[in-house]
Amino acid sequence: CNFCIYNAVPVYLLPGVKFVLYIKDHNGNKFCFKLYFCDKLYFVQCRNKFGATSPPFIDYLKEILRRYPDGGQILKELIQNADDARASTVVFIHDERHYETHSLWTEELGKYQGPALYAFNDAAFTEEDWEGIQRVGRSIKQDDPTKVGRFGIGFNSVYHITDLPCVFSSEHLAIFDPQKMMFGEDEEGYRWSLNDEEDRESLLNLRDQFQPFQNIVSQVKSCTWEKVISEEQYFKGTLFRFPLRNEASEISDNLYDSTKVTQLFDSFIADADISLLFLRNVTSITLLHIDTNGLCNNRLKVSVSNYFITDLSHVKQESFDRKTSFKTVSQISQQMEETKSQWLVTTCLLKQGYILEIDSLANKLSFYPQADTAFRLDEDRSLCNGRLSCFLPLPNNEPNKTGLPIHINACFGLTDNRRFIKWQEEDQKNDESAMWNELLTKEILPHVYLMMILDAIQLSENSALPSPTVYNLWPDLSKTVHKERWHEVATDTLKGLFEYKIFHLADDEQIWVSASDAVFPVNNIRSDTMSAVSILLIAEGENLVTVPEHVLRDVQEIFPESDTLTWVTPSYVRDVLHRSEAENLSKDDKYSLLEFALSDEKYTELQGLKLLPLSDGTFTSFGNGVQNIVLIDNDKFPRTLLPFCKQSFLPNDLSHFCTMQLRKLATKGKKKCFIYFNRNVNNSMKLICVGVFQAYIT
């Protein structure tokens, strides 16, 4: 049978044989036809060919670089890939050395022997990885929810830096050449195999070509190139080399020099303390700089250690798997100064079968319903502005800040450039990734936040955490009020929190009580007054709690019918005083209590309180009898007029407020009190002593 293409000459084919035919038309377009033949004639014409076409890879790369901004995100992509590969160590190296160009695979490769950025991790490529890194825009994580970004679109952001990425791992060393300039007209790269004798000879004999790899391998693995290539024939790790672009190319005109790599490192250093909090495998990241003379300098080493807490059993949740841990993040700076930060991290994974909508989306998107919260234990609460992470911190801008005192991590659905979380806006109501994110924030995050606070309470009970830490964990609603989504997370967390014993006693931080059993201070009490009130309430066994202002606001705003709770009011204090002798209180404390008890002017509730001070230092009770008469002088009628009654006057050191309130009380009595003085037997004179009153309760 014969086969012809457009005006091509006939081709005679054998029946039952598969043929692969490459044909170029008069415009130079290349077509590939694969046909199986039986005993019939097949005739195909180009004018009948139809179907979508993909853009050239170079155009595809340009679009990626437009969507993925240059900067620290590039390093994060490489770290994420390493974490997906179960690596524990990542090292970035900025090498400014220029290498010889005599023994190269091709002369054209000489211009890539200059400064480069290297990325090493201690996990070796699998065959799946080698396939995945060659796929255009298709991540091998597509059906694996445990892998976040394994060589997907984000990896191609390295073309901001280079035109010729190289990778050495397991049994191969490969070079990508999207511009098809190094290895042949139609070749986009080349790969050497450590299993092939001829390739091993090339790797050993082309010394200049592979000297950059040789030097860095010895730097990060402390082994010789010859041992890896000849003896082991396997590299247990992955080393990327990105020669810095020093001239404009078809891919990009973005030139990279030492300054830009320094900025790249600085961008990562800014988030170094939180970059390891939520990674599952990577525990150490190092930034190195090698100058033109080969001197190596450590820019930064950040590492994390993890201590899981196993005895947290106070709250059982059937629907979640939960774990809480202490994490210590250590940073060693360029000056070899070490700083450490302590973190509390809680993780919750929703089990299948509890929220069907989440189960369905998890299967569709290959996501998993887990969220984490992290709180720094050794930092002033006011300095913490909670950030969002998708295993690594998202860019430090306003949409990625929550106003909460905790950092939040989850398997979020992100925008294409992996810089922002997708939400259900008007134009993407049906976006499944956005729907997933909404469900995470409504169904899982409040639960994780709640569990973190409850775990912190138990740790405080066990003296593993200072009790103020618990209150530092509470959201401040005034800081989330303009961030509706995170304000809702905060309020949902608080609503669940009020079901538990979440307030420690003022006199015993090991004892925690529920809101309904607690006695709360109010914001407008002076510190000296509150001190006296605290002494009284604690002595009388009241469940007084002391909490920061933001916690008080949370209680007042969120607790249902908060006015039914017990608050430190003048009425409440008077009620306690009626049950107490208050004999052990100091004079100053009694003065403070008197001032507080008078502040709401409910004088009838003062009856019987032994809180009325006299100038001789004693206290008498408010009452109606003659024995309860107390005198107040003023400028017109000083106490010197009644020297024999000086012990019945109010003391001089009583506050102005108390004195004025007691004067007011004197004028409200149902009967006035007069004192008579006999001038002589025949002439008696009634002297009205202004300011003299009977402690008579109306």
C-alpha positions as CSV (number, residue, x, y, z in Angstrom):
1,C,0.0,0.0,0.0
2,N,1.1,3.5,-0.5
3,F,1.1,6.6,1.9
4,C,1.4,10.2,0.9
5,I,1.4,13.5,2.7
6,Y,0.3,16.6,1.0
7,N,2.5,16.8,-2.1
8,A,5.0,14.4,-0.7
9,V,6.2,11.5,-2.8
10,P,4.3,8.3,-2.2
11,V,5.7,5.9,0.4
12,Y,5.1,2.2,0.2
13,L,4.4,0.5,3.5
14,L,4.1,-3.2,4.5
15,P,0.8,-4.5,5.9
16,G,0.5,-5.0,9.6
17,V,3.6,-2.9,10.5
18,K,3.8,0.2,12.7
19,F,5.6,3.1,11.0
20,V,6.8,6.4,12.5
21,L,7.0,9.0,9.7
22,Y,8.6,12.4,10.2
23,I,7.7,14.9,7.5
24,K,8.5,18.6,7.0
25,D,6.2,20.7,4.9
26,H,7.3,23.6,2.7
27,N,7.0,25.9,5.6
28,G,9.4,23.9,7.6
29,N,6.8,22.6,10.1
30,K,7.6,19.1,11.4
31,F,4.9,16.5,11.7
32,C,5.1,13.0,13.2
33,F,2.7,10.3,12.2
34,K,2.4,6.9,13.9
35,L,0.3,4.4,12.0
36,Y,-0.6,0.7,12.2
37,F,-1.3,-0.9,8.9
38,C,-3.2,-4.0,8.0
39,D,-4.0,-4.6,4.4
40,K,-5.8,-1.4,3.6
41,L,-4.6,1.8,2.0
42,Y,-4.3,4.9,4.4
43,F,-4.2,8.4,3.0
44,V,-3.6,11.4,5.2
45,Q,-3.5,15.0,4.1
46,C,-2.2,18.0,6.1
47,R,-5.2,20.1,5.3
48,N,-7.3,17.7,7.4
49,K,-5.0,18.0,10.5
50,F,-6.7,19.9,13.3
51,G,-6.2,20.3,17.1
52,A,-4.9,22.6,19.8
53,T,-1.2,23.3,19.9
54,S,1.1,24.2,22.8
55,P,3.3,27.2,22.7
56,P,7.0,26.8,22.4
57,F,8.7,26.1,25.7
58,I,10.5,29.4,25.7
59,D,7.2,31.3,25.5
60,Y,5.9,29.1,28.3
61,L,8.9,30.0,30.5
62,K,8.5,33.7,29.8
63,E,4.9,33.5,31.0
64,I,6.0,31.7,34.2
65,L,8.6,34.3,34.9
66,R,6.0,37.0,34.4
67,R,3.7,35.3,37.0
68,Y,6.4,34.3,39.4
69,P,8.2,37.5,40.7
70,D,11.9,37.3,41.1
71,G,13.0,37.1,44.8
72,G,13.0,34.9,47.9
73,Q,10.1,32.8,46.5
74,I,12.7,31.0,44.3
75,L,14.5,29.6,47.3
76,K,11.3,28.6,48.9
77,E,10.3,26.6,45.9
78,L,13.6,24.7,46.1
79,I,13.1,24.1,49.8
80,Q,9.6,22.9,49.3
81,N,10.8,20.4,46.7
82,A,13.5,19.2,49.1
83,D,10.9,18.8,51.8
84,D,8.6,16.8,49.5
85,A,11.6,14.5,48.8
86,R,12.0,13.9,52.6
87,A,15.3,15.7,52.8
88,S,16.4,16.9,56.2
89,T,19.2,19.3,55.1
90,V,19.2,22.1,52.6
91,V,22.3,24.2,51.7
92,F,22.3,27.2,49.3
93,I,25.7,28.3,48.1
94,H,26.6,31.5,46.2
95,D,29.9,30.7,44.5
96,E,31.6,33.7,42.8
97,R,34.5,31.7,41.3
98,H,35.2,31.4,37.6
99,Y,36.3,28.0,36.4
100,E,38.6,27.0,33.5
101,T,37.2,26.4,30.1
102,H,39.7,24.1,28.4
103,S,38.1,20.7,28.9
104,L,34.4,21.1,28.2
105,W,31.7,19.0,26.6
106,T,31.2,21.8,24.1
107,E,33.0,25.1,23.7
108,E,29.7,26.9,24.0
109,L,29.4,25.8,27.6
110,G,32.3,28.0,28.5
111,K,30.2,31.1,29.3
112,Y,28.4,29.1,32.0
113,Q,31.6,28.4,34.0
114,G,31.3,31.6,36.0
115,P,29.5,32.5,39.3
116,A,26.5,30.3,40.2
117,L,23.9,29.6,42.8
118,Y,23.8,26.1,44.1
119,A,21.1,24.3,46.0
120,F,21.9,21.1,47.8
121,N,19.6,18.7,49.8
122,D,20.4,15.3,51.2
123,A,17.6,13.4,49.4
124,A,18.4,11.6,46.1
125,F,16.2,11.7,43.0
126,T,13.9,8.8,42.3
127,E,13.1,7.7,38.7
128,E,9.7,9.5,39.3
129,D,11.6,12.7,40.1
130,W,13.7,12.5,37.0
131,E,10.5,12.1,35.0
132,G,8.8,14.9,36.9
133,I,11.5,17.5,36.5
134,Q,11.3,17.0,32.7
135,R,7.5,17.5,32.5
136,V,6.4,20.9,31.3
137,G,4.2,22.5,34.0
138,R,2.9,19.3,35.4
139,S,3.9,18.5,39.0
140,I,4.3,14.9,40.1
141,K,2.5,15.9,43.3
142,Q,-0.8,15.9,41.3
143,D,-2.1,12.7,42.9
144,D,0.0,12.8,46.1
145,P,-1.4,15.1,48.8
146,T,1.8,14.7,50.8
147,K,3.8,16.6,48.1
148,V,3.2,20.3,47.8
149,G,5.3,21.4,44.9
150,R,7.4,18.6,43.6
151,F,8.9,20.1,40.4
152,G,5.7,21.8,39.3
153,I,5.4,25.2,37.6
154,G,7.2,26.9,40.6
155,F,10.5,25.1,39.9
156,N,10.7,26.9,36.6
157,S,11.1,30.2,38.5
158,V,14.8,29.3,38.6
159,Y,15.0,30.7,35.1
160,H,14.9,34.1,36.7
161,I,18.5,33.3,37.6
162,T,19.8,31.1,34.9
163,D,19.5,29.9,31.3
164,L,21.1,26.6,32.0
165,P,19.9,24.7,35.1
166,C,22.0,21.7,36.1
167,V,21.1,18.9,38.5
168,F,23.2,16.1,39.9
169,S,21.5,13.3,41.9
170,S,21.4,9.6,42.3
171,E,22.7,8.1,39.1
172,H,22.6,11.0,36.8
173,L,23.9,14.5,36.1
174,A,21.8,16.5,33.7
175,I,21.8,20.0,32.1
176,F,18.7,21.7,30.8
177,D,19.0,23.8,27.7
178,P,15.6,25.3,26.7
179,Q,17.2,27.5,24.0
180,K,18.7,24.4,22.3
181,M,22.1,26.0,21.8
182,M,24.4,23.5,23.5
183,F,23.6,19.9,22.6
184,G,22.1,20.1,19.1
185,E,19.4,21.9,17.2
186,D,16.5,19.9,18.7
187,E,17.9,18.9,22.0
188,E,16.7,20.7,25.2
189,G,19.3,19.2,27.4
190,Y,21.7,16.3,28.1
191,R,22.0,13.7,30.8
192,W,25.1,11.7,31.8
193,S,24.6,8.4,33.6
194,L,26.8,7.1,36.4
195,N,25.9,3.6,35.3
196,D,27.4,4.1,31.8
197,E,31.1,3.6,31.5
198,E,31.5,6.1,28.7
199,D,29.6,8.7,30.7
200,R,31.7,8.1,33.8
201,E,34.8,8.7,31.7
202,S,33.4,12.0,30.6
203,L,32.5,13.0,34.1
204,L,36.1,12.3,35.2
205,N,38.1,13.5,32.2
206,L,36.2,16.7,31.4
207,R,37.7,18.2,34.5
208,D,36.9,21.9,33.8
209,Q,33.4,21.1,32.8
210,F,32.6,19.3,36.1
211,Q,35.0,21.1,38.4
212,P,32.2,23.3,39.8
213,F,30.3,20.1,40.8
214,Q,33.4,18.5,42.2
215,N,34.2,21.5,44.5
216,I,30.6,21.8,45.8
217,V,30.2,18.1,46.4
218,S,33.3,18.1,48.5
219,Q,31.9,21.1,50.4
220,V,28.5,19.6,51.2
221,K,29.3,15.9,51.4
222,S,32.9,15.7,52.4
223,C,33.7,13.1,49.8
224,T,35.7,13.1,46.6
225,W,34.4,13.3,43.1
226,E,36.2,10.2,42.0
227,K,34.7,8.2,44.8
228,V,31.2,9.2,43.9
229,I,31.6,8.7,40.2
230,S,33.9,5.6,40.1
231,E,33.3,3.7,43.3
232,E,29.8,4.4,44.5
233,Q,28.4,5.4,41.1
234,Y,25.6,7.1,43.0
235,F,25.2,10.5,44.6
236,K,23.1,10.3,47.8
237,G,21.7,13.8,47.6
238,T,20.6,16.4,45.0
239,L,22.8,19.3,43.8
240,F,21.4,22.0,41.6
241,R,23.7,24.4,39.8
242,F,22.3,27.6,38.4
243,P,24.9,29.6,36.5
244,L,24.1,33.3,36.9
245,R,22.8,35.0,33.8
246,N,25.3,37.6,32.7
247,E,23.8,38.6,29.4
248,A,20.3,38.9,28.0
249,S,18.9,35.7,26.4
250,E,15.8,34.6,24.6
251,I,14.4,33.4,28.0
252,S,15.0,36.7,30.0
253,D,16.9,39.9,30.0
254,N,17.1,39.8,33.8
255,L,20.8,39.8,34.6
256,Y,22.0,38.3,37.9
257,D,25.1,39.4,39.8
258,S,26.4,39.2,43.3
259,T,24.2,41.9,44.6
260,K,21.0,40.2,43.4
261,V,22.0,36.9,45.0
262,T,22.7,38.7,48.2
263,Q,19.3,40.2,48.0
264,L,17.9,36.8,47.4
265,F,19.6,35.5,50.6
266,D,18.5,38.6,52.6
267,S,14.9,38.0,51.6
268,F,15.1,34.5,53.0
269,I,16.9,35.6,56.1
270,A,14.1,37.9,57.0
271,D,11.7,35.0,57.4
272,A,14.3,32.4,58.6
273,D,12.9,32.1,62.1
274,I,9.5,30.9,60.8
275,S,10.6,29.1,57.7
276,L,11.2,25.7,59.4
277,L,8.1,25.7,61.7
278,F,5.8,23.9,59.4
279,L,8.1,21.8,57.1
280,R,7.6,18.1,57.7
281,N,11.2,16.9,56.9
282,V,13.7,19.7,56.5
283,T,15.2,20.6,59.8
284,S,18.3,22.6,58.7
285,I,18.9,25.3,56.1
286,T,22.3,26.9,55.5
287,L,23.3,29.9,53.3
288,L,27.0,30.0,52.2
289,H,29.0,32.5,50.2
290,I,32.3,31.6,48.5
291,D,34.3,34.5,47.2
292,T,36.5,34.6,44.1
293,N,39.4,33.3,46.1
294,G,37.5,30.3,47.4
295,L,37.0,31.6,50.9
296,C,33.7,30.2,52.3
297,N,31.6,32.3,54.6
298,N,28.5,31.3,56.5
299,R,25.7,33.8,55.9
300,L,23.2,31.9,58.0
301,K,22.4,28.5,59.4
302,V,18.9,28.0,60.8
303,S,17.8,24.7,62.3
304,V,14.9,23.4,64.3
305,S,14.5,20.7,67.0
306,N,11.3,19.2,67.9
307,Y,9.9,17.8,71.2
308,F,6.5,16.2,71.0
309,I,4.3,16.4,74.1
310,T,2.7,13.1,74.7
311,D,0.7,13.5,77.9
312,L,-1.9,16.0,76.8
313,S,-5.1,14.0,77.3
314,H,-7.5,16.4,78.9
315,V,-9.6,16.9,75.7
316,K,-10.4,14.0,73.5
317,Q,-11.6,14.7,70.0
318,E,-12.8,11.8,67.9
319,S,-12.8,13.7,64.6
320,F,-9.2,15.0,64.8
321,D,-5.8,13.6,65.1
322,R,-3.9,16.1,67.2
323,K,-0.3,16.7,68.3
324,T,1.4,19.5,70.1
325,S,5.1,20.1,70.3
326,F,7.8,22.5,71.6
327,K,10.1,23.6,68.8
328,T,13.4,25.4,69.2
329,V,14.6,27.4,66.2
330,S,18.4,28.2,66.3
331,Q,20.0,30.7,64.0
332,I,23.8,31.2,63.6
333,S,24.5,34.5,61.8
334,Q,27.4,35.6,59.7
335,Q,29.1,36.9,62.8
336,M,28.7,33.4,64.3
337,E,26.3,34.7,66.9
338,E,23.6,32.2,67.9
339,T,20.0,33.1,68.7
340,K,17.2,30.8,69.7
341,S,13.5,31.1,69.7
342,Q,11.0,28.8,71.5
343,W,7.7,27.9,69.9
344,L,4.5,26.0,70.7
345,V,3.1,24.3,67.7
346,T,-0.2,22.4,67.4
347,T,-1.3,20.3,64.5
348,C,-4.7,18.9,63.8
349,L,-5.7,16.6,61.0
350,L,-9.4,16.0,60.3
351,K,-10.3,12.3,60.0
352,Q,-12.3,11.1,57.0
353,G,-16.0,10.8,57.3
354,Y,-16.8,13.8,59.6
355,I,-17.2,16.6,57.0
356,L,-18.1,15.0,53.7
357,E,-17.6,18.2,51.7
358,I,-14.0,18.4,52.9
359,D,-13.5,14.7,52.1
360,S,-14.7,15.2,48.5
361,L,-12.5,18.2,47.8
362,A,-9.5,16.6,49.4
363,N,-9.8,13.7,46.9
364,K,-10.4,16.0,44.0
365,L,-7.6,18.4,44.7
366,S,-5.1,16.0,46.3
367,F,-5.0,18.2,49.4
368,Y,-5.2,17.0,53.0
369,P,-7.3,18.6,55.7
370,Q,-4.6,19.6,58.2
371,A,-3.8,22.9,59.8
372,D,-1.1,24.0,62.2
373,T,-0.7,27.0,64.6
374,A,2.6,28.3,66.0
375,F,3.1,30.7,68.8
376,R,6.5,32.2,69.9
377,L,6.9,31.7,73.6
378,D,9.9,34.0,74.3
379,E,8.7,37.2,72.6
380,D,6.6,40.1,73.6
381,R,3.1,39.4,72.5
382,S,2.7,42.9,71.0
383,L,5.5,42.2,68.5
384,C,3.8,39.2,67.0
385,N,1.7,39.8,63.9
386,G,0.4,36.4,62.7
387,R,1.4,35.3,59.3
388,L,0.0,32.7,56.9
389,S,2.1,29.8,55.5
390,C,1.6,27.0,53.1
391,F,4.3,25.0,54.7
392,L,6.7,27.9,54.0
393,P,5.8,31.6,54.8
394,L,3.8,33.4,52.2
395,P,5.0,36.9,51.3
396,N,5.0,39.3,54.2
397,N,2.3,41.6,53.0
398,E,-1.1,42.7,54.3
399,P,-3.3,39.9,52.7
400,N,-1.1,37.3,54.4
401,K,-1.4,38.8,57.9
402,T,-4.2,37.8,60.2
403,G,-4.0,40.1,63.2
404,L,-3.9,37.0,65.4
405,P,-1.0,36.3,67.8
406,I,-0.3,33.0,66.1
407,H,1.1,31.9,62.8
408,I,-1.2,29.7,60.7
409,N,-0.2,27.0,58.3
410,A,-2.4,24.8,56.2
411,C,-2.5,23.0,52.8
412,F,-4.1,26.0,51.2
413,G,-5.1,26.4,47.6
414,L,-2.9,29.2,46.3
415,T,-2.9,31.5,43.3
416,D,-0.8,30.4,40.4
417,N,2.2,32.3,41.6
418,R,2.0,30.8,45.1
419,R,2.0,34.2,46.7
420,F,-1.6,34.4,47.9
421,I,-4.5,32.3,49.2
422,K,-7.5,31.9,47.0
423,W,-10.8,33.0,48.4
424,Q,-14.4,32.8,47.2
425,E,-14.7,36.3,45.6
426,E,-17.5,37.3,43.3
427,D,-15.7,36.1,40.2
428,Q,-14.6,32.7,41.6
429,K,-17.5,31.5,43.7
430,N,-17.2,28.0,42.2
431,D,-13.4,27.8,42.4
432,E,-12.8,24.5,44.2
433,S,-9.5,25.6,45.7
434,A,-11.2,28.7,47.1
435,M,-14.0,26.6,48.5
436,W,-11.4,24.4,50.2
437,N,-9.8,27.3,51.8
438,E,-13.1,28.6,53.2
439,L,-13.8,25.2,54.7
440,L,-10.4,25.1,56.3
441,T,-10.8,28.4,58.0
442,K,-14.4,27.7,59.2
443,E,-14.2,24.0,60.1
444,I,-10.6,23.3,61.1
445,L,-8.6,26.4,62.0
446,P,-10.9,27.4,65.0
447,H,-10.5,23.9,66.3
448,V,-6.7,23.9,66.0
449,Y,-6.5,27.3,67.7
450,L,-8.8,26.1,70.5
451,M,-6.7,23.0,71.1
452,M,-3.5,25.0,71.2
453,I,-4.9,27.2,74.0
454,L,-6.3,24.2,75.9
455,D,-2.9,22.4,75.6
456,A,-1.2,25.5,76.9
457,I,-3.4,25.5,79.9
458,Q,-2.5,21.9,80.7
459,L,1.1,22.6,80.2
460,S,0.7,25.5,82.6
461,E,-0.9,23.3,85.2
462,N,2.1,21.0,84.9
463,S,4.5,24.0,85.3
464,A,5.8,23.5,81.7
465,L,4.6,26.9,80.7
466,P,4.2,30.2,82.6
467,S,0.5,30.9,83.0
468,P,0.6,34.4,81.3
469,T,1.5,32.5,78.1
470,V,-2.0,31.2,78.0
471,Y,-3.5,34.7,77.9
472,N,-0.9,35.8,75.4
473,L,-2.4,33.1,73.1
474,W,-5.8,34.7,73.2
475,P,-6.9,36.7,70.1
476,D,-7.2,40.4,70.5
477,L,-10.5,41.2,68.7
478,S,-9.5,44.8,68.3
479,K,-6.7,43.7,65.9
480,T,-8.9,41.4,63.8
481,V,-12.0,43.6,63.5
482,H,-10.9,44.8,60.0
483,K,-10.0,41.3,58.8
484,E,-13.4,39.7,58.6
485,R,-12.2,36.2,57.8
486,W,-9.7,36.0,60.7
487,H,-12.1,37.9,63.0
488,E,-14.5,35.0,62.5
489,V,-11.8,32.5,63.3
490,A,-11.1,34.3,66.5
491,T,-14.7,34.5,67.6
492,D,-15.4,30.9,66.7
493,T,-12.4,29.9,68.8
494,L,-13.5,32.0,71.8
495,K,-17.0,30.5,71.6
496,G,-15.6,27.0,72.0
497,L,-13.1,28.1,74.6
498,F,-15.7,29.4,77.0
499,E,-16.9,25.8,77.6
500,Y,-13.7,25.0,79.5
501,K,-11.8,26.0,82.6
502,I,-9.7,28.7,81.1
503,F,-9.0,31.3,83.8
504,H,-6.4,30.8,86.5
505,L,-7.0,32.1,90.0
506,A,-5.1,35.2,91.0
507,D,-3.6,33.5,94.1
508,D,-2.9,30.1,92.5
509,E,-1.9,29.8,88.9
510,Q,-2.2,26.0,89.0
511,I,-6.0,26.2,89.5
512,W,-8.2,27.0,86.6
513,V,-11.9,27.8,86.6
514,S,-14.6,28.4,84.1
515,A,-16.0,31.8,83.2
516,S,-19.2,31.1,85.2
517,D,-17.2,30.4,88.3
518,A,-14.7,33.2,88.0
519,V,-14.8,36.7,89.5
520,F,-13.6,39.2,86.9
521,P,-12.0,42.6,87.5
522,V,-13.2,45.6,85.5
523,N,-11.1,47.9,83.4
524,N,-11.7,51.2,85.2
525,I,-10.4,50.2,88.7
526,R,-7.2,52.0,89.9
527,S,-4.3,49.7,90.5
528,D,-4.1,50.5,94.3
529,T,-7.9,50.0,94.6
530,M,-7.7,46.7,92.7
531,S,-4.8,45.6,95.0
532,A,-6.9,46.1,98.1
533,V,-9.9,44.4,96.5
534,S,-7.7,41.5,95.5
535,I,-6.4,41.1,99.1
536,L,-10.0,41.0,100.4
537,L,-11.4,38.6,97.8
538,I,-8.5,36.2,98.0
539,A,-8.7,36.2,101.8
540,E,-12.4,35.4,101.6
541,G,-11.8,32.5,99.1
542,E,-13.4,34.2,96.1
543,N,-12.4,32.9,92.6
544,L,-10.8,36.1,91.6
545,V,-9.0,35.9,88.3
546,T,-6.6,38.5,86.8
547,V,-6.5,38.7,83.1
548,P,-5.1,41.2,80.5
549,E,-7.3,43.8,79.0
550,H,-7.6,42.1,75.6
551,V,-8.9,38.9,77.4
552,L,-11.5,41.0,79.3
553,R,-12.6,42.5,76.0
554,D,-13.0,39.1,74.5
555,V,-15.1,38.0,77.5
556,Q,-17.3,41.0,77.3
557,E,-17.8,40.8,73.5
558,I,-18.2,37.1,73.0
559,F,-19.4,35.4,76.2
560,P,-23.2,35.0,75.9
561,E,-24.9,37.2,78.4
562,S,-21.6,38.4,79.9
563,D,-23.6,40.5,82.4
564,T,-24.5,37.3,84.1
565,L,-20.9,36.7,85.0
566,T,-19.5,37.9,88.4
567,W,-17.6,41.2,88.1
568,V,-15.7,43.2,90.7
569,T,-18.2,46.0,91.2
570,P,-18.8,48.2,94.3
571,S,-22.0,46.2,95.0
572,Y,-20.1,42.9,94.8
573,V,-17.3,44.2,97.1
574,R,-19.8,45.5,99.6
575,D,-21.5,42.1,99.6
576,V,-18.2,40.4,100.4
577,L,-17.5,42.9,103.1
578,H,-20.8,42.1,104.8
579,R,-19.6,38.5,105.1
580,S,-16.1,39.5,106.2
581,E,-14.6,41.2,109.3
582,A,-11.8,42.6,107.1
583,E,-9.7,42.9,110.2
584,N,-6.5,41.9,108.6
585,L,-6.5,44.7,106.0
586,S,-4.2,47.6,106.4
587,K,-5.5,51.2,106.9
588,D,-4.6,52.1,103.3
589,D,-6.4,49.1,101.9
590,K,-9.5,50.0,104.0
591,Y,-9.3,53.5,102.6
592,S,-9.2,52.1,99.1
593,L,-12.1,49.7,99.8
594,L,-14.1,52.6,101.2
595,E,-13.5,54.7,98.2
596,F,-14.6,51.9,95.9
597,A,-17.6,51.1,98.0
598,L,-18.7,54.7,97.8
599,S,-18.1,55.1,94.1
600,D,-21.6,54.1,92.9
601,E,-23.4,56.1,95.7
602,K,-25.6,53.2,96.7
603,Y,-25.3,54.3,100.4
604,T,-28.0,52.0,101.7
605,E,-25.7,49.0,101.1
606,L,-23.1,50.5,103.5
607,Q,-25.2,49.7,106.5
608,G,-23.2,47.7,109.0
609,L,-19.9,47.9,107.2
610,K,-17.1,48.6,109.6
611,L,-15.3,50.8,107.1
612,L,-15.9,54.3,108.5
613,P,-12.5,55.7,109.6
614,L,-11.9,57.9,112.6
615,S,-9.1,60.3,113.4
616,D,-7.8,58.1,116.1
617,G,-7.0,55.4,113.6
618,T,-9.9,53.1,114.3
619,F,-12.9,52.2,112.2
620,T,-16.5,52.2,113.1
621,S,-19.6,50.8,111.3
622,F,-22.1,52.7,109.2
623,G,-25.3,52.7,111.3
624,N,-28.1,54.7,113.0
625,G,-27.2,54.7,116.7
626,V,-25.7,57.5,118.7
627,Q,-22.5,55.5,119.0
628,N,-22.2,55.8,115.2
629,I,-22.0,59.5,115.0
630,V,-19.0,60.8,113.1
631,L,-18.0,64.4,112.7
632,I,-16.8,66.3,109.7
633,D,-15.2,69.7,110.0
634,N,-14.6,72.5,107.5
635,D,-13.0,75.9,107.3
636,K,-15.8,77.7,109.1
637,F,-16.2,75.1,111.8
638,P,-12.8,73.5,112.5
639,R,-12.5,70.5,114.8
640,T,-10.7,72.6,117.3
641,L,-14.2,73.9,118.4
642,L,-14.8,70.4,119.8
643,P,-11.5,69.3,121.4
644,F,-13.3,66.7,123.5
645,C,-14.7,65.1,120.4
646,K,-11.6,64.9,118.2
647,Q,-11.6,61.1,118.1
648,S,-15.0,61.3,116.4
649,F,-13.9,63.3,113.4
650,L,-12.9,61.8,110.0
651,P,-9.1,61.5,109.6
652,N,-7.3,64.3,107.8
653,D,-5.6,61.9,105.4
654,L,-8.8,60.6,103.9
655,S,-9.0,61.2,100.2
656,H,-10.9,64.2,98.9
657,F,-13.3,61.9,97.0
658,C,-14.2,59.9,100.2
659,T,-14.6,63.1,102.2
660,M,-17.0,64.6,99.6
661,Q,-19.0,61.4,99.3
662,L,-19.4,61.2,103.1
663,R,-20.5,64.8,103.2
664,K,-23.1,63.9,100.5
665,L,-24.1,60.9,102.6
666,A,-24.6,63.2,105.7
667,T,-27.0,65.4,103.8
668,K,-29.2,62.5,102.6
669,G,-30.1,61.3,106.2
670,K,-33.8,61.3,107.2
671,K,-33.0,63.3,110.3
672,K,-30.3,65.8,111.1
673,C,-28.0,65.7,114.0
674,F,-27.5,68.8,116.2
675,I,-25.1,69.4,119.0
676,Y,-26.1,71.8,121.8
677,F,-23.6,73.8,123.9
678,N,-24.6,75.5,127.2
679,R,-23.1,79.0,127.3
680,N,-24.6,79.6,130.7
681,V,-27.4,78.4,132.8
682,N,-29.8,81.2,131.7
683,N,-29.0,81.4,128.0
684,S,-28.8,78.3,126.0
685,M,-27.9,78.5,122.4
686,K,-28.5,75.9,119.7
687,L,-25.3,75.7,117.6
688,I,-25.7,74.0,114.3
689,C,-22.4,72.4,113.4
690,V,-22.3,72.4,109.7
691,G,-20.6,69.2,108.6
692,V,-21.6,67.2,111.6
693,F,-23.6,64.2,110.6
694,Q,-25.0,60.9,111.8
695,A,-24.0,57.9,109.8
696,Y,-27.6,57.3,109.1
697,I,-28.5,55.2,106.2
698,T,-31.5,56.3,104.1
